[in-house]
Amino acid sequence: MALLMWTWSEPNAINGMMRLEQPDQPRWPVLERKFPNCPLTDDLKLWVCEIEQKIWLLHQSDDGVWWLSSLRGRAPVTRPPFNIGLTPFSSGQQQGYQYWLFVEPIGKLAMQRQLEFRLGQLERQRLSVNDTHELIHLPSLNSFLSIYNYNQWTVLIWLSNRQGKR
C-alpha cells in the first residue's frame, strides 16, 4: 500500500491520528495512481479513501503537519454554522475556508434526504451531479457542500468561506 511506503508517528493515544514524518508532505500523484477512486480536494489538500472497509482521511493541520486518521479516531471538532443533524468527523481551517468533514455509513440517497429535510428553507444551487459526487452551493450560508458516495459510506465536506466572499 502506498501509505506504508511513508514514515508515520505512533498513533496519538487520544485520537488515534498519525503524523506524516517522511516525506514532509504527501506524494499526491502516488496516491492518485494507487487509489484512483479516492477523491482529493485540491484546495484543502484533503484526501478521503475507503481501504479494507474503513474510511481513511489524510489532511493538513493549520501548522502544516499532515495527519492520517480513520473512522475510529475522532478528534474534537467545532460545529458547522447550521445544524444538518449529523456529527462532524473532523473540522479545520485552510486557505480562507472553514471546513467540516462528515462520514456516514449511509447511502447517498439517504444523505440527500437528510439534507433536503434540514436545508429545505434555504436557497441552494446544485452545481454538479454524477453517480459518485454532488456539489451544492448555499449562498445564504456562504458555503458549499461536496458529497461523495462510496459503497456503504457517504462523505460530506462542508466548506464555508471565512472572508464572506466566494
Backbone bond lengths (Angstrom), bond angles and torsions (degrees), N, CA, C in turn:
res aa  C-N    CA-C-N  psi(-1)  N-CA   C-N-CA  omega(-1)  CA-C   N-CA-C  phi
1 M - - - 1.441 - - 1.536 108.52 -
2 A 1.323 116.02 141.09 1.464 121.23 -177.23 1.520 112.25 -58.89
3 L 1.318 117.69 -36.20 1.462 120.68 -177.80 1.526 112.08 -66.81
4 L 1.317 117.59 -26.16 1.466 120.88 -179.77 1.522 112.38 -77.06
5 M 1.328 117.26 -15.21 1.468 120.56 178.34 1.524 110.74 -74.28
6 W 1.322 117.74 -15.94 1.451 122.68 -177.72 1.520 110.16 -99.24
7 T 1.331 117.12 164.07 1.454 122.45 -179.93 1.526 109.09 -100.57
8 W 1.344 115.43 130.72 1.468 122.24 -177.48 1.523 109.87 -123.29
9 S 1.327 116.18 153.26 1.459 120.64 173.12 1.532 108.48 -72.64
10 E 1.315 115.79 167.63 1.468 119.43 172.38 1.532 108.04 -64.91
11 P 1.340 118.52 149.35 1.474 119.66 178.97 1.529 111.35 -59.19
12 N 1.325 115.83 136.45 1.454 122.42 177.00 1.525 108.78 -62.26
13 A 1.331 117.37 133.39 1.471 121.61 -176.30 1.525 112.35 -64.43
14 I 1.344 117.93 -27.99 1.464 120.75 -177.03 1.519 112.27 -83.20
15 N 1.343 117.23 -48.76 1.466 119.06 -173.29 1.525 114.54 -117.94
16 G 1.323 118.40 -2.67 1.461 121.53 176.63 1.522 114.57 75.67
17 M 1.335 118.09 4.24 1.460 120.41 -179.05 1.523 110.56 -77.93
18 M 1.354 114.70 148.06 1.460 121.07 178.45 1.525 108.95 -116.97
19 R 1.334 116.18 136.16 1.466 122.47 179.94 1.527 109.65 -88.90
20 L 1.340 115.56 135.01 1.465 120.77 175.86 1.521 108.67 -74.56
21 E 1.346 116.83 122.39 1.458 121.24 -179.22 1.521 112.25 -102.20
22 Q 1.326 117.35 -45.56 1.463 122.22 178.68 1.516 109.22 -138.81
23 P 1.288 120.60 126.03 1.455 128.43 -2.77 1.525 110.73 -69.03
24 D 1.333 117.35 176.54 1.465 119.55 -177.25 1.522 113.00 -75.98
25 Q 1.323 117.26 -15.15 1.458 121.43 172.87 1.528 108.68 -147.28
26 P 1.327 117.13 156.26 1.462 120.09 -177.12 1.523 112.21 -61.09
27 R 1.289 115.56 148.52 1.463 122.45 174.49 1.529 106.61 -93.43
28 W 1.346 116.13 91.30 1.466 121.69 -173.29 1.527 113.36 -58.37
29 P 1.341 119.70 -42.21 1.472 118.17 178.72 1.530 112.87 -60.21
30 V 1.340 116.35 -34.47 1.468 119.99 177.73 1.526 109.96 -64.58
31 L 1.348 116.81 -46.36 1.468 120.23 179.56 1.522 111.44 -63.87
32 E 1.318 116.85 -42.17 1.471 120.11 179.40 1.523 111.74 -63.62
33 R 1.322 116.64 -35.98 1.461 121.07 179.47 1.540 111.27 -73.13
34 K 1.333 117.07 -43.93 1.466 121.42 -177.46 1.530 112.48 -76.38
35 F 1.354 116.71 -30.84 1.470 121.82 -177.14 1.528 109.46 -130.81
36 P 1.342 118.00 71.80 1.471 120.49 -174.12 1.526 114.25 -65.48
37 N 1.322 119.08 -19.80 1.463 121.05 -178.46 1.521 113.48 -94.97
38 C 1.322 117.50 8.45 1.460 120.91 -177.10 1.519 109.80 -105.91
39 P 1.340 117.00 122.84 1.467 119.60 -173.84 1.516 113.39 -74.34
40 L 1.314 113.83 146.72 1.457 123.06 173.30 1.518 106.23 -118.75
41 T 1.313 117.67 121.82 1.456 121.36 176.09 1.520 106.23 -88.12
42 D 1.346 115.91 99.43 1.462 121.50 -171.16 1.523 113.84 -55.22
43 D 1.330 117.83 -47.09 1.464 119.93 -175.94 1.521 112.57 -61.65
44 L 1.327 117.02 -37.29 1.460 120.58 -177.99 1.511 113.28 -96.88
45 K 1.315 116.90 -11.30 1.460 121.02 -173.72 1.526 109.70 54.08
46 L 1.294 113.88 56.20 1.458 121.97 179.01 1.514 107.36 -118.78
47 W 1.315 117.46 126.07 1.454 122.31 -179.06 1.519 108.18 -118.05
48 V 1.334 116.48 132.35 1.457 122.89 -178.74 1.521 107.24 -127.28
49 C 1.342 117.20 132.53 1.461 119.11 -177.50 1.524 110.74 -152.32
50 E 1.333 115.63 140.69 1.454 120.46 172.41 1.525 107.85 -94.70
51 I 1.324 115.44 119.00 1.461 122.08 179.84 1.519 107.10 -129.58
52 E 1.310 116.55 123.78 1.465 122.72 -179.90 1.521 111.38 50.86
53 Q 1.332 116.33 48.51 1.465 124.92 175.23 1.527 113.25 61.59
54 K 1.324 116.24 31.42 1.457 122.45 177.64 1.528 107.46 -139.10
55 I 1.330 117.33 137.71 1.461 120.93 178.71 1.524 109.37 -85.98
56 W 1.349 115.72 126.90 1.460 122.46 178.23 1.517 109.30 -113.13
57 L 1.322 116.69 141.94 1.459 123.13 -178.73 1.517 108.99 -127.02
58 L 1.309 116.16 131.95 1.457 122.15 174.92 1.524 105.68 -119.92
59 H 1.318 117.01 117.75 1.453 120.13 -175.39 1.524 110.26 -144.66
60 Q 1.335 115.58 159.70 1.454 121.91 -178.13 1.521 109.43 -104.33
61 S 1.323 116.72 132.63 1.465 120.87 176.87 1.530 109.18 -82.58
62 D 1.320 116.32 170.90 1.461 121.41 -178.21 1.525 113.15 -59.65
63 D 1.336 117.27 -27.05 1.468 120.25 -179.78 1.535 112.98 -87.42
64 G 1.342 116.97 8.68 1.460 121.29 175.62 1.514 115.38 88.56
65 V 1.324 118.07 -0.89 1.464 122.20 -179.89 1.532 109.11 -81.66
66 W 1.326 116.25 139.97 1.468 121.72 178.10 1.520 109.64 -96.44
67 W 1.335 116.54 134.99 1.458 123.00 -176.35 1.521 110.45 -125.34
68 L 1.318 115.34 143.04 1.463 122.59 174.29 1.526 107.28 -115.16
69 S 1.322 115.22 129.65 1.462 119.24 178.56 1.520 108.51 -141.73
70 S 1.305 114.96 165.84 1.459 120.52 177.88 1.517 108.57 -127.78
71 L 1.316 115.88 175.44 1.453 120.19 -178.08 1.512 113.25 -55.75
72 R 1.299 117.62 -29.43 1.465 120.10 -178.34 1.523 112.38 -77.92
73 G 1.334 117.53 -16.66 1.464 120.48 -177.00 1.510 112.15 -103.66
74 R 1.312 119.14 80.84 1.470 122.33 -178.69 1.523 110.90 -88.33
75 A 1.325 115.18 132.15 1.463 121.71 175.74 1.525 108.21 -101.81
76 P 1.349 117.68 157.56 1.469 119.52 176.64 1.530 110.14 -60.35
77 V 1.330 117.25 138.12 1.461 121.17 -177.45 1.523 110.82 -134.38
78 T 1.330 115.48 157.23 1.456 121.26 172.70 1.515 108.52 -83.95
79 R 1.303 116.42 161.53 1.468 121.74 178.57 1.524 109.76 -88.79
80 P 1.329 117.70 148.32 1.463 120.15 176.45 1.529 110.47 -70.89
81 P 1.347 116.95 168.44 1.464 120.08 -175.13 1.529 114.50 -72.28
82 F 1.307 117.78 -7.53 1.460 121.63 -177.56 1.525 107.53 -142.81
83 N 1.314 117.77 132.96 1.460 121.70 -177.94 1.534 110.71 -76.16
84 I 1.315 116.22 114.95 1.465 119.87 176.54 1.526 111.52 -106.17
85 G 1.324 116.69 10.34 1.456 120.49 175.88 1.510 114.62 78.28
86 L 1.330 118.27 15.62 1.460 123.07 179.60 1.530 108.87 -127.03
87 T 1.319 116.92 152.52 1.458 122.48 177.93 1.522 109.26 -96.88
88 P 1.344 118.51 124.89 1.469 119.91 179.79 1.529 111.42 -64.26
89 F 1.321 114.86 142.08 1.463 121.05 174.76 1.524 109.42 -78.28
90 S 1.331 115.68 -42.39 1.463 120.67 177.22 1.520 108.78 -153.20
91 S 1.324 115.18 167.55 1.456 121.02 176.98 1.511 108.22 -150.98
92 G 1.320 115.53 164.68 1.452 119.55 179.10 1.508 111.09 -178.95
93 Q 1.323 115.64 -175.04 1.453 122.21 179.20 1.512 108.16 -134.40
94 Q 1.342 115.27 131.29 1.455 120.35 176.92 1.508 109.45 -152.55
95 Q 1.310 116.42 139.35 1.456 124.88 171.42 1.526 112.57 47.01
96 G 1.324 116.93 47.04 1.447 121.38 176.30 1.514 115.39 82.26
97 Y 1.310 117.71 2.69 1.461 121.80 -179.46 1.522 111.18 -118.42
98 Q 1.305 115.81 142.59 1.462 122.26 165.08 1.532 104.45 -94.25
99 Y 1.322 118.19 137.04 1.460 119.04 177.91 1.517 110.67 -131.70
100 W 1.322 114.53 152.16 1.453 123.79 173.70 1.505 107.10 -130.30
101 L 1.314 116.41 137.31 1.453 122.14 -179.73 1.519 108.36 -115.18
102 F 1.317 115.89 126.07 1.458 122.72 177.64 1.524 107.60 -116.36
103 V 1.305 117.68 132.75 1.457 123.04 176.60 1.516 106.49 -127.67
104 E 1.326 116.70 116.17 1.458 121.28 -173.95 1.524 111.15 -125.41
105 P 1.335 116.99 138.69 1.480 120.55 178.72 1.530 111.13 -82.51
106 I 1.328 115.89 50.10 1.463 121.41 177.81 1.516 108.38 -131.83
107 G 1.306 117.50 161.74 1.451 121.64 179.07 1.519 112.37 -76.44
108 K 1.327 115.21 167.80 1.459 121.41 -178.43 1.526 111.36 -62.23
109 L 1.314 118.18 -38.39 1.463 121.05 -179.49 1.534 110.90 -62.75
110 A 1.328 117.24 -42.86 1.466 120.67 177.92 1.529 110.57 -64.22
111 M 1.335 117.14 -39.04 1.466 121.26 177.79 1.531 109.88 -64.60
112 Q 1.336 117.09 -43.53 1.460 120.37 179.22 1.527 111.14 -61.77
113 R 1.320 118.11 -40.73 1.467 121.56 177.86 1.534 110.82 -64.04
114 Q 1.323 116.56 -41.78 1.465 121.17 177.91 1.530 110.11 -60.28
115 L 1.329 116.66 -46.80 1.459 120.70 -179.31 1.526 111.16 -66.93
116 E 1.327 116.83 -39.87 1.463 121.16 178.52 1.529 110.21 -59.27
117 F 1.314 116.63 -42.08 1.457 121.61 179.03 1.532 110.79 -65.07
118 R 1.351 116.56 -48.09 1.457 120.94 -174.97 1.531 113.76 -75.57
119 L 1.334 116.33 -32.56 1.463 120.53 -175.13 1.523 112.28 -103.87
120 G 1.318 117.79 11.97 1.460 122.99 -173.13 1.509 115.17 -53.58
121 Q 1.322 119.13 -33.27 1.461 122.06 -177.16 1.531 113.07 -89.72
122 L 1.318 117.30 -6.97 1.462 120.41 -177.56 1.526 111.32 -94.11
123 E 1.331 115.38 143.27 1.459 119.62 172.97 1.527 107.94 -69.06
124 R 1.312 116.04 137.00 1.461 119.42 178.45 1.522 109.88 -148.41
125 Q 1.311 114.67 155.60 1.453 121.30 -178.24 1.517 108.80 -133.15
126 R 1.313 116.47 123.95 1.466 120.71 175.71 1.518 107.76 -82.21
127 L 1.312 116.14 116.74 1.459 120.84 -176.74 1.520 112.29 -89.06
128 S 1.315 116.92 -34.56 1.468 119.80 176.72 1.520 109.28 -157.32
129 V 1.304 115.30 147.43 1.464 121.85 179.26 1.520 108.00 -145.56
130 N 1.323 116.30 133.79 1.467 121.17 167.20 1.523 107.87 -146.76
131 D 1.308 118.46 -170.70 1.468 121.40 -174.07 1.524 113.35 -61.57
132 T 1.326 117.82 -30.83 1.456 119.51 -174.20 1.524 114.48 -115.44
133 H 1.336 118.68 -11.71 1.456 120.32 -174.17 1.525 111.18 -142.82
134 E 1.339 115.80 142.38 1.461 122.03 175.34 1.528 107.82 -138.79
135 L 1.339 116.65 137.93 1.454 122.19 178.58 1.521 108.33 -121.81
136 I 1.339 116.65 125.63 1.457 122.90 -177.10 1.519 108.96 -123.64
137 H 1.331 116.84 133.22 1.460 122.14 176.60 1.526 108.91 -101.95
138 L 1.336 116.54 130.29 1.468 123.18 176.58 1.532 107.66 -114.83
139 P 1.336 118.18 89.03 1.470 120.18 -174.61 1.531 113.74 -59.70
140 S 1.333 118.59 -38.83 1.469 120.17 -176.73 1.527 112.33 -66.55
141 L 1.327 117.62 -24.82 1.466 121.69 177.30 1.523 111.81 -101.97
142 N 1.348 116.18 2.05 1.459 121.73 -177.44 1.528 110.63 51.32
143 S 1.345 114.68 47.32 1.463 120.63 -172.25 1.522 112.20 -135.62
144 F 1.324 113.52 161.65 1.451 122.29 171.52 1.523 108.19 -127.27
145 L 1.319 116.92 141.30 1.457 122.76 173.58 1.515 107.49 -113.96
146 S 1.306 116.60 126.16 1.454 122.29 178.48 1.525 107.37 -116.72
147 I 1.332 116.65 118.09 1.467 122.01 -174.51 1.524 108.82 -112.95
148 Y 1.335 115.71 124.79 1.464 122.02 177.62 1.517 108.60 -114.30
149 N 1.316 116.66 139.66 1.449 121.67 -179.67 1.530 109.89 -110.86
150 Y 1.337 115.50 124.82 1.454 122.31 171.41 1.519 106.54 -114.74
151 N 1.300 118.20 176.27 1.462 121.79 -176.41 1.523 112.54 -37.37
152 Q 1.312 118.72 -82.11 1.458 121.02 -179.97 1.523 111.78 -106.04
153 W 1.324 118.17 10.54 1.457 122.58 -177.10 1.522 110.26 -117.82
154 T 1.324 115.50 147.47 1.455 121.28 170.69 1.523 107.51 -125.76
155 V 1.321 115.49 131.08 1.458 122.05 -179.44 1.526 107.46 -112.25
156 L 1.326 116.47 127.23 1.456 123.06 178.45 1.522 107.84 -118.25
157 I 1.327 116.63 125.58 1.459 121.95 174.80 1.527 106.61 -112.49
158 W 1.314 116.26 119.56 1.458 123.02 178.59 1.518 107.17 -101.74
159 L 1.334 118.02 119.39 1.458 123.43 177.58 1.515 109.22 -110.45
160 S 1.320 117.19 128.86 1.458 121.71 178.09 1.517 108.11 -126.76
161 N 1.317 116.73 125.04 1.454 121.26 -178.89 1.512 109.64 -74.59
162 R 1.317 117.12 119.97 1.471 121.76 -176.80 1.525 112.23 -74.52
163 Q 1.335 118.01 -23.72 1.457 119.72 -178.64 1.522 112.86 -84.15
164 G 1.318 118.29 -6.17 1.456 120.84 178.72 1.507 113.69 80.76
165 K 1.331 118.51 17.92 1.464 121.13 175.14 1.501 109.33 -140.26
166 R 1.314 117.10 160.34 1.456 121.75 -178.49 1.490 113.21 -73.82
